[in-house]
């Protein structure tokens, strides 16, 4: 078993809305990404689907989360 922590990164738009989330396992170019957490397990390895409680985008096409004061919050 690999004991290396997996890092979670996000990208935000001009309104600090989170427009993308992924783990360092799947990112080749870290330009524009912000590291927000690290840990072990599927929550970190598969951050796109498991890290946040809800999808990034709601049914109306709006973003569900913002990143302010170094914290992810639900809108």
N, C-alpha and C positions, 0 to 999 in steps of 0.2 A: 504494500500500500504506500502511496506517495504521501509524504507528510509536509509537502510544501503548501503554504497558504495560497489560496486563489484570490486575486484582487478583482474587485468590481469597479467598473468605470461607467460614467455617464457622459452624454453630450447634451448641452442646453442651447436654446435659441436666445434671442435678444431679450425676451421676457423672462428668462431663467426657467422656462418650462423644459422639462426633461423630454428630449426628442429621441433618445437612443440609450440603451443600457446593454452592457455585455461584460464578459469576464476576460481577463488577460489571456486566457487560453485561445480565444478566437480573434484577438485584435493583433494585426501585424504592424500598423502604423498608429502610434498613440497621440498623434497631433490632434488637438482639439478635445481630447478625452480628459475627464477629471476623475481621479481616483476617489472613491467614496467609502470603501469598506474592504475588508479582507477576512477570509475565514476558510473553513473546510466544508466539503459536502456539496450536494447537488444545488442547494440554494445559491451558492457562489459560482459553481461551475456552469450552471445553466441559468444565469441571471436574467436573460431575456424573458423567460417564462415563470421563474420561481422566486426571484428576489423581491419583487413588489407584490402587494396584495391584489392589485387590479392591473389590467393592461395599461400601457402608456397612453393609448388613445381611447376616448369614450365613443359611444355609439353615434355621436354627432360630429365626430372628427376633431374634437378638442383634446388637448393634453390633460391628463389626470394629475400630474405631479409637477412641482416646482422645486428648485434647489436654491435655497436662500440661507444665508448665515451658516454655510457648511452643513446644511441639513435638508434631507428630502422630506417634503410634506405633501399631503394630498390636497388638491385644490377644492 
